[in-house]
Amino acid sequence: MMKVILPVAGKGTRLLPITKHVPKPLVHVAGRPVLDYLMDRLVDLDVEELIFITGHLKEQIEAYARASYDVPARFVEQRVQDGTAGAVNLARPFVDGPVLIVFVDTVFDADLSLAKTSDADGIVWAKEVEDYQRFGVVVTDDHGYMQRIVEKPSEPISKLANIGLYYIRDWKTLFDGIEQTLSGPQNKGEWFLTDAFQYMIDNGKRLQTAEVAGWYDCGKVETVLSTNLHLLQHGRQRRPARAAGITIVDPVFVADGAVLEDCTLGPNVSVDDGATIRRSTLRDAIVGQRAVVEDSTVTRSLIGDEARVIGATFDNMVAARDEVGEAP
């Protein structure tokens, strides 16, 4: 049995104004909330409880999780945004065994069953990337055990990006490390969970590094759209019924409850339930629930739930209900 800690308190500022109304884990990609793709990965694990560390729009997270997932869940509010170590520390009173910690910013392809077979004190999943300067990278020894995490290195000491997915068997030492981290100075106004991992290593614990097969970011507009494309290309495509005046350029996802009239969709377009598209062309776009797009051209953009785009050329923009679309 294990518990799963899900820090979901962030405001998702890079997806504003959509995230003014919808918490980032519930933003739809290829017709589903990002959080659902994570829950798919937990099906084969013996999960005792989900511990959500909530903040921004916490009521929506709690309502959705309780209605959608048949797993016991607990919700703890992070009142002060003081970093990843502070967030995970809020789960401490409720943890009495191994934990999986997942930061819900991404969709990933990872073999979480490794947690059942590894004898390491913890597992840090990572993904090899070429643009390593953008990430915290994991430096390993010759046996694949983590030595340290270096934030945004200028030299290619490692190309294994830290993706925010961890299994910790030795939870006691983890929280000892968090306690030490929180007693020290902040780094750029935050306390980082990775400093607690360093504490574990410095105290003789072994953290195994495991590579994920895929890692797809959902934190900003361009990566949400590239993740949408990946999902459509790998099982999430759903074409609408053939109808006069409707042109589809694969891949697309169109929910059953969407209304389409005289439009061209695709490639890489998702249209959620209750949305209406009339006399418009969309490419590289996600249209939220009950949104309306009429007499418009929409490219490289996110249209949030209940937003209206009428008579517009909308490129590299974000729209939400009661908001003017903004360039990201």
C-alpha positions in Angstrom: 0.0 0.0 0.0 1.2 3.5 -0.7 -0.2 7.0 -0.5 0.1 9.5 -3.3 0.9 13.2 -2.7 -0.4 15.5 -5.4 0.7 19.2 -5.0 -1.9 21.1 -7.0 -1.9 24.5 -5.3 -0.3 26.5 -8.1 -2.1 29.2 -10.0 -1.0 28.2 -13.5 0.0 31.7 -14.5 1.3 30.7 -17.9 -2.1 29.6 -18.9 -4.0 32.8 -17.9 -6.7 33.8 -18.3 -8.1 30.2 -18.5 -6.6 29.3 -15.1 -8.4 32.2 -13.5 -11.5 30.0 -13.8 -10.1 26.5 -14.0 -7.2 25.0 -11.9 -4.4 23.8 -14.1 -4.8 20.1 -13.3 -8.4 20.3 -14.7 -7.4 22.1 -17.9 -8.5 19.8 -20.8 -6.1 18.2 -23.3 -7.5 15.9 -26.0 -10.9 16.0 -24.3 -9.8 15.1 -20.7 -8.4 16.9 -17.7 -4.6 16.6 -17.3 -5.3 15.0 -13.9 -7.2 12.1 -15.5 -4.1 11.0 -17.5 -2.2 10.7 -14.2 -4.9 8.7 -12.5 -4.8 6.2 -15.4 -1.2 5.5 -14.4 -2.1 4.8 -10.8 -4.6 2.0 -11.7 -2.2 -0.8 -11.3 -0.7 0.5 -8.0 -2.1 -0.4 -4.6 -3.0 3.2 -3.6 -4.3 3.7 -0.1 -5.1 7.4 -0.3 -4.7 10.4 -2.5 -3.4 13.5 -0.6 -4.1 16.6 -2.6 -2.2 19.8 -1.5 -4.6 22.4 -2.7 -4.7 26.2 -3.1 -5.9 28.1 -6.1 -9.6 27.1 -6.9 -9.3 24.3 -4.3 -13.1 23.7 -4.3 -13.0 22.7 -8.0 -10.2 20.2 -7.4 -12.0 18.6 -4.4 -15.3 18.4 -6.1 -13.9 16.8 -9.3 -11.7 14.3 -7.5 -14.5 13.1 -5.2 -16.9 12.7 -8.1 -14.4 11.1 -10.5 -12.1 8.8 -8.7 -12.9 5.7 -6.6 -9.9 6.2 -4.3 -10.0 7.7 -0.8 -8.8 11.3 -0.9 -7.7 13.9 1.5 -7.4 17.7 0.8 -4.9 19.9 2.6 -4.7 23.6 1.8 -1.4 25.3 1.2 -2.1 28.8 2.4 1.3 30.1 1.7 3.0 29.3 -1.6 6.5 28.7 -0.2 7.7 26.0 -2.6 7.7 22.3 -3.3 9.2 21.3 0.1 6.6 23.3 1.9 3.8 21.7 -0.1 4.9 18.1 0.5 5.5 18.8 4.2 1.8 19.5 4.6 1.2 15.8 4.0 3.5 14.8 6.8 0.8 14.2 9.5 -1.0 11.7 7.2 2.0 9.7 5.9 3.1 6.5 7.6 4.7 4.5 4.8 6.0 4.8 1.2 4.7 7.6 -0.9 4.5 8.5 -4.6 4.8 12.3 -5.2 3.5 13.6 -8.5 3.5 17.3 -9.6 0.5 17.5 -12.0 2.0 19.7 -14.7 2.7 16.9 -17.2 1.4 13.8 -19.0 4.0 11.0 -18.7 4.6 7.5 -19.9 6.3 5.8 -17.0 6.4 2.3 -15.5 5.3 3.0 -12.0 5.3 -0.7 -11.2 9.0 -0.2 -10.6 8.0 1.0 -7.2 7.0 -2.6 -6.4 10.3 -4.2 -7.3 13.0 -1.7 -6.6 15.0 -2.1 -3.4 16.2 1.5 -3.5 15.2 4.0 -0.9 13.5 6.0 -3.6 13.1 6.4 -7.3 13.4 9.7 -9.2 12.0 9.5 -12.8 13.7 11.6 -15.4 13.7 12.3 -19.1 16.7 12.8 -21.4 16.4 16.2 -23.1 18.6 18.2 -25.5 17.7 21.6 -24.0 19.0 20.7 -20.6 19.7 24.3 -19.7 15.9 24.8 -19.1 15.6 22.2 -16.4 16.9 20.8 -13.2 18.9 17.9 -14.3 19.7 14.7 -12.4 23.4 13.7 -12.1 23.9 10.0 -11.5 26.7 7.7 -10.6 27.8 4.8 -12.8 25.1 2.5 -11.3 22.2 4.9 -12.1 21.8 6.3 -8.6 21.2 10.0 -8.1 24.1 12.1 -6.8 22.5 15.5 -7.1 20.1 17.7 -9.0 21.5 20.8 -10.6 19.2 23.6 -11.7 19.6 24.9 -15.2 23.2 23.9 -15.8 25.3 25.9 -18.2 27.5 22.8 -18.9 26.1 19.5 -20.1 26.8 17.6 -16.8 23.6 15.7 -17.5 20.7 15.7 -19.9 18.3 13.9 -17.5 15.6 16.4 -16.7 13.8 16.2 -13.4 10.1 15.8 -14.3 8.5 16.0 -10.8 7.7 12.3 -10.3 9.1 10.4 -7.3 8.6 7.3 -5.3 10.0 7.4 -1.8 10.3 4.2 0.2 12.2 5.8 3.1 9.6 8.4 3.9 11.1 9.1 7.3 14.4 10.3 6.0 12.5 12.3 3.3 10.6 14.3 5.9 13.8 14.7 8.0 15.3 16.3 4.9 12.3 18.5 4.4 12.5 19.6 8.0 16.1 20.5 7.6 15.3 22.3 4.3 12.6 24.4 5.9 14.8 25.4 8.7 17.3 26.9 6.3 17.2 30.0 4.0 14.9 30.0 1.0 16.2 29.8 -2.5 14.6 32.5 -4.7 11.8 32.8 -2.2 11.0 29.1 -2.1 12.1 25.8 -0.3 12.7 23.1 -2.9 11.9 19.4 -2.4 15.1 18.5 -4.3 17.1 19.8 -1.3 15.4 17.1 0.8 16.5 14.5 -1.7 20.0 15.8 -1.4 19.8 15.3 2.3 18.7 11.7 1.8 21.7 11.1 -0.4 24.1 12.8 1.9 22.8 10.5 4.7 23.6 7.4 2.7 20.2 6.7 1.1 20.0 5.4 -2.5 17.7 7.1 -5.0 17.4 5.2 -8.2 17.0 7.2 -11.4 14.5 5.8 -13.9 13.8 7.2 -17.4 10.3 7.7 -18.6 9.4 6.8 -22.1 7.6 10.1 -22.7 7.1 13.4 -20.9 4.6 15.9 -22.2 4.4 19.3 -20.5 1.0 21.0 -19.9 2.3 24.2 -18.3 2.2 26.7 -21.1 0.2 27.2 -24.4 2.7 25.8 -26.9 3.4 22.7 -24.8 -0.2 22.1 -24.1 -0.8 22.1 -27.8 2.1 19.8 -28.5 0.9 17.4 -25.8 -2.6 17.5 -27.3 -1.1 16.4 -30.7 0.8 13.6 -29.1 -2.4 12.3 -27.4 -4.4 12.6 -30.5 -1.8 10.6 -32.4 -1.7 7.9 -29.7 -5.3 6.9 -29.2 -7.3 10.0 -28.3 -8.4 10.9 -31.9 -12.1 11.1 -32.3 -13.6 12.2 -35.6 -17.1 13.6 -35.8 -19.8 12.0 -37.9 -19.6 13.0 -41.6 -21.7 16.1 -42.4 -22.0 18.5 -45.2 -19.8 21.6 -44.9 -17.5 20.0 -42.3 -13.9 19.4 -43.3 -11.6 17.4 -41.0 -7.8 17.3 -41.2 -6.6 14.5 -38.9 -5.9 14.2 -36.1 -8.8 15.8 -34.1 -10.9 15.1 -31.1 -14.6 16.2 -31.2 -16.8 15.4 -28.3 -20.3 14.0 -29.0 -22.0 17.1 -27.7 -20.2 19.6 -29.9 -22.0 21.5 -32.6 -20.2 22.0 -35.9 -21.5 24.0 -38.9 -19.6 25.0 -42.0 -16.1 24.7 -40.6 -12.6 23.2 -41.1 -10.9 21.5 -38.1 -7.4 20.3 -37.9 -4.8 19.2 -37.7 -4.4 19.1 -33.9 -7.7 20.4 -32.8 -9.8 19.3 -29.8 -13.4 20.5 -29.3 -15.0 19.7 -25.9 -18.6 18.9 -25.1 -21.1 21.6 -25.7 -18.8 23.8 -27.8 -20.2 25.4 -31.0 -18.0 26.0 -34.1 -19.7 27.9 -37.0 -18.2 29.2 -40.2 -14.7 29.0 -38.9 -11.3 27.4 -39.5 -9.3 26.0 -36.6 -5.8 24.5 -36.6 -3.6 23.7 -33.6 -6.3 24.7 -31.1 -8.2 23.5 -28.1 -11.8 24.6 -27.6 -13.3 24.2 -24.1 -16.7 23.2 -23.0 -19.7 25.3 -24.1 -17.3 27.7 -25.9 -18.5 29.4 -29.1 -16.3 30.2 -32.1 -18.1 31.9 -35.1 -16.8 33.5 -38.3 -13.2 33.2 -37.1 -9.8 31.7 -37.8 -8.1 30.2 -34.8 -4.5 28.9 -34.8 -2.1 28.0 -32.0 -4.6 29.0 -29.4 -6.6 27.9 -26.3 -10.2 28.8 -26.1 -11.4 28.2 -22.5 -14.8 26.9 -21.2 -17.7 29.3 -22.2 -15.4 31.7 -24.0 -16.7 33.4 -27.1 -14.5 34.2 -30.2 -16.7 36.0 -32.8 -15.4 37.5 -36.1 -11.8 37.3 -35.1 -8.4 36.2 -36.4 -7.0 34.5 -33.3 -3.4 33.4 -33.4 -1.1 32.4 -30.5 -3.8 33.6 -28.0 -5.7 32.5 -25.0 -9.4 33.3 -24.4 -11.5 32.7 -21.3 -15.1 33.6 -20.4 -15.6 37.2 -19.7 -12.0 37.9 -20.7 -10.3 39.3 -23.8 -7.9 36.8 -25.3 -4.3 37.4 -24.4 -1.1 36.5 -26.1 0.9 34.1 -23.9 
